[in-house]
Amino acid sequence: MQAGMDLLHDAGVRATQQLQQHFQGAQDWFLFVSFAADLRNTFFVLFPLWFHFCQPVGIRLLWVAVIGDWLNLVFKWLLFGERPYWWVHETDYYGNASAPHIQQFPLTCETGPGSPSGHAMGAAGVYYVMVTALLSLAAGERQAKTLKYWLLWTVLWTGFWAVQVCVCLSRVFIAAHFPHQVVAGVISGMVVAESFQHVRAIYSASLRRYLAVTAFLLAFALGLYALLRLLGVDLLWTLAKARRWCARPDWVHLDTTPFASLLRNLGAPLPFRAACAAASLLVLHLFDAFKPPAHAQLLFYLLSFCKSAAVPLATVSLVPCCLSRLLAAGAKKDV
């Protein structure tokens, strides 16, 4: 088993080497893709836009992002996936031979386990929701089997797979993941998104039910953590590896730890809707600009949770309510 994993990891490191050698000129592009594929952009950009223009899609995006990221955390805790940038330094696979050299970047030093890739899983789930939503809007064209529908189908799914390939290549290029981890992420993300295509209860879920689900997911994750700790498993084993083998200490970010991810994602007429979308983007980016202090871990996790919990509240309630009051006040003055 170990020998097989070593072969798989070595093949992944060689793939990273080849990408870095032959596509060095695409470094900025790969870094941008890794940044854009961060699930945070789903909460702060895609969710508010879709929620105000097509509420069911926005709701589905939110649930797929939250449940998908929670499952990604559970999978990572159970699978103990290595990451290329530290595995290549710690493995005995190369014996007395020199280990392959791979370059690191500011986005390389993820601190959680590597399998499956959270970026690949999140991008696959989110874009699957958007593609299927756009195709459902053309349901009439589909029933008529028109050329226009099949052209749209081809363009959207080609775009979907182009995004997935770019995300996977970017994560391998920066040495954050092995190829098999990004493939597992894409498959997992699509499965989660397809599952929510058939869950109708999410569209009528009350705030109480949303909070109950959030509490369950948090309790389950904490319970799993406590159970594994009782069994002698240190689920923060990757943090020490990241700090040891990252090329620069300032590239190790506390917000990439599993707990930060868990707490961050569980907290989650046309002119009026356009104004709501624009105002939501502004307010949410102000939230995003606030960086909790990293020197105190407990405070960091608490503020990360509060910051993320404010995202759906501001998008769904605060912004529309404030704009409605402003419009109402303006109408009274005109009268």
N, C-alpha and C positions, 0 to 999 in steps of 0.2 A: 504493500500500500504506500509506504513512505517513498520507495523507489519510484513508483509510478507518479506520485505527486512531484518529486524532484525533477523528473523528466518533463512534466508539464510546466513546472515553474521555469526550468531552464529554457524551454522553447519560448515561453513568454518573455523572458529577459532578452533572448536573441531577437525576438520580434521588436521589442522596444529599441534595441540597438540599431536595427535596420531602419526603423522609422526615423530615429534621431539623426542617423548618418545621411539618409537620402532625402529627407524632407525638413532639413534644418531651416530652410527659407520659409517654411509654413509655421514656424514656432508661434508667431503672434496669433495666427488663425486658430491653432489648436488651443492656445491659452484662452482666447475669446470664447471658443465653443465650450470649454470646461466651465468658464464663468457663467455663460448664458444658460447652460444646462442645469445649473444649481436649482434645486427645488424651491429655494427661496423666491425665485422669480415667478414661480407659479402663484404664490400667495400675494406677492406685491405687484404683479403686472397682469398675468393672464386671468386670475380669478376675478378681480374687480371689473375688468373689461367685459368678460363673458357674462358676469352676473347681471350687469346693467343692460346688456343688449340681448341676452338670451339666458334668462335666469336658470332654467333646468340644466343647461350645460355648465354654467358657473358652479351650481350645487354639485354636479357630478365631478367636476374638476377638483373641488375642495375635498370631497370624500375620497376620491382615488389618490390624491396627493397624501392625505393624512394616513389612510389605511395602508397605502403602499409603503410609505416611509416607516411606519410602525412595523410592518412585516419585514422590511429590509433590516431594521435593527434586530429583530428576533433572529432572522436568518444569520446575521453576522455574529451574534452571540453564540449560536449553536454550531456554526461551520468553522469558526476560527481561521478565517482566510488570511493568508500572508499578503504582504504588499511588496512589489519588486524592489523598491528603493531600500528596504531593510533586509529582505530575504537574501539578496545577493551578497550582503556582508556577513551574514550569520550562518549560512548553510555550509555543511561539510561536503557538499556534492562535488565541488571542484578540487578537493584534496589539496595537493601541493601546487597545483596550477593556479595562476592568477585568475581571479574572478573577473567577469566582463565588467567594463566600466559603462555606467549609464548616467546620463546627466539629470540633474534635478532642477526644478523650477519653483516659483513662489506658490503654485497650487499643488505641488507634489505631495507635501508632507501631511496627508490625511492621517488622523490619529486613531481611527477606529479600524476594526478588522476589514479585510478587503472583499469578502465574498458574501453576496453578489454586489456588483457596483451600484451604489445609490444613485449616481448621476444617470447611468444607463437605464436603471429601473424607473426612475422618476420621469425621464424624457420619454421613454416608451409609453408609459401609462398616460401621461398628459397629452402627448401628441396623438395617441390612439383615440382618446376621447374627442379631441377636436376634429380629427379626420372623419370619424364616424358620425359626429354631430353635423358637419357640413354635408355629408352624403345623405343624411336623413332629411335635410332640408330640400333635397332634390328627389324626394321619394316618388313624386309624380312622374318625373323624367325616367326614374328607374322602372316603374311599372310599364311605361310606354316603350322601354328599351331603346331610347333615343341615342343617337351618336353623341349628342351633347353630354348626356349623363356618363357614358363610358369614357369620354375624353376627360371629364372632371374626375372620375374614379381613377383613371391612370395618372393624372397629374398629382392628385392628393396622395395616393399611396407611393408614388415615386418620390415625392417630397418627404413623406414620412420615413421611408427607408434611407433616403439621403441624409436626413437628420440623424438617424440612429447610427449610421456608418461613421459620420463625422464625430459624434459623441464618443463612440467606442474607440476610434483611432486616437482621439485627443487624450482619453484617459490612459491608453497604452503608451502614447508618445511621452507624456509627462511622468511615466513610471509610477503612477498611482495605482494601477490595476494590471493584472494579467489578462490576456485575451479571453480565457474561459470565464473569468469573473464578469466581464462586460456582456458577454453573450448570455450568461445566466441572468443578468440584470434586465436585458431587453425582453427575454422570454417571460420573466416574472412580472414585469411591468405590464405587458400586454394581457397576461392572464388576469391580473387585478382589474384592469380597465374593462375587459370584456365581462368580467363577473358583475360589475356595477351597471352594465347595460341592462341587466335583468332584475335589478333591485329597485322597485318602485317606491319603497317606503322612505327613501332618502329625500324625496321631493316634498313630502308632507311632514317631515320630522320637526317636532317642536324644539324649542330651546332646551327644555328639560331633557328630552331624549338625546339631543346632541351632547349635553353636559354629562348624561349618564354613560353614553358610549365613550366619551373622553375619559371619564373617571375609570371605566373598566379597562381601557387600553393602558392607562397609566398604572393602575393597580396590577394588571397582568405582567407588565414589563418589570415593575419593581419586585413582584413576587418571584418571577423567573430569576431576576438578579440575586435575590436573597437565597433562593434555593441552590443556585449554582455556587454561591459563596459558601453555603453550608457544606457543599460537596468538595470544597477546596479549590474551586475554579475562580481564578482572578480574571474578571471580565474587563479590567482596565490594563491588561498585559500589553496592549499595543501602544499605550501612551509612552511607556518607558522606551520602547523600540523607536518610536518616532523622535523622541527627544535625543536619543543616542545617535541615530544615523541620518538625521536631517542635516543637509549641508549648512543651513543657517538657522540659528535658534528662533529668529523672528518669523520664520516660515511655518513654525508649529503653532497652529491656531486652536485655542480651546473650544471654539464653536464647531469644530469637526469631531468632537468626542461623541460617543453614542448618546450620553445623557442630554447633551445640548441639543442634539437632533430630536430626541424624544420630546423634550419640553417645548422646543420651538414649534413643532408641528402639531401638538395637541392643544395649545392654548386657544386653530386655524379656522307719458308722451315722449318722442325722440329727443327734443332739445333738453328736456329735464334729465333723461337718461344719460345723454352725452355730458351734461354738466356734472352729474353724479360720478360718472366714470373718470372725468378729468380731475375732479376734486378728490376722489378716492386715491388716484395715483399720487397726487401731491401729498396728501396726508400720510399715506402709507410709506412713501419715500422719506418723509420726515421721521417716521418711526424707524425706518431702516437705517437712517443716518445716526441714530442713537446707538452707541456701542457700550454695552454694560462693562464695568471694570473687570478685567481678567485676573487681577491680583487676588481676589477673594472668590473661590470657586462656588461656594454656596450662594453668595449674592449674585454671581454671574448667571447661575442656572435659574434662580428665582426671577431675575429681571428679564432673562431670555424668554421664560414662559409668559410673563405678563405682557411683554412686547408683542409676542406672537398671538396671544389671546385677544389683543386689541384689534388685530387685522380684520377678522370677520365682523366683529362688533362695529368697527368704524365703517366698513364697506356696506354692511346690510342695514345698519340702524343710524349711526351718528351722522354720516354725511347726508343721506337722503332727508333725515329729519331737519337738519340745519338748513339745507337748501329749500325745503318746503316752507319753513318758517320765514326765510328771507323773501321767497317769492310771494308768500301771503302778506307779509308786511309791505312789500312794494306795491301789491295790488290795492291795499287799503289806502296808501298814500295817493295813488292815481285817482281813486274814487273821491 
